[in-house]
Amino acid sequence: MSAKELERQLGVTYKCAYRIAKQIRKLFDENVSILTDIVETDETYIGGKEANKHKNKKTPNNQDRLLKTKSSVLRAV
């Protein structure tokens, strides 16, 4: 993935996205066998329901399906 794509997807500056991509590539080049056996991954969205938020903090025209207001979390075990 290019740094420009990381910039768009993560919402960071190009300089930051370039450094992230560089670090990811560096980590892939290392010969570390941490995840060699069975690896389980899971993802979820954190952020709460709109109905439970204060009126001034609610996102307009939202029916609890909008993911803009939620943070995604990924884990690997």
Secondary structure, 3 states (H helix, E strand, C coil): CCHHHHHHHHCCCHHHHHHHHHHHHHHHHCCCCCCCCCCCEEEEEECCCHHHCCHHHCCCCCCCCCCCCCEEEEEEC
